[in-house]
Amino acid sequence: MKRNIVAKLAFAAVAVGIAAPAFASADLAKKYNCTACHAADKKMVGPAYKDVAAKYKGQADAVAKLSDKVKKGGSGVWGPVPMPPNAAVPDADIKVLVEWVLATK
């Protein structure tokens, strides 16, 4: 009985731990206004998150490269419209957002 309860609690903790970052990342995307230009599955002003994930899939330096792009801004990779810099966004939040975008399917 005791083992069963411990197993259920462990499973619940893992489930919550897995789900929480996705919700937190979506909240961060809204907080920092990423959703004004990006959507999960369609191009808006900027590319869809799924397209970014596909383009950088398997690249070991993708998180660092995209974190730098988010922080400093840039243009030319997805067309002529520049992405403005996001210098005020904390590096830790940028990393969470970039990892979340790269996990998009």
NORMO-V942950 format. One record per run of one state. SS is the DSSP state (@ for helix, = for strand, . for the rest). FROM is the first residue (numbers start at 1). LEN is the number of residues. If there is no record, write none. Layout:
ss=<SS,SS>
from=<FROM,FROM>
len=<LEN,LEN>
This chain:
ss=<.,@,.,@,.,@,.,@,.,=,.,=,.,@,.>
from=<1,2,32,34,37,49,57,62,73,74,75,83,84,91,103>
len=<1,30,2,3,12,8,5,11,1,1,8,1,7,12,3>
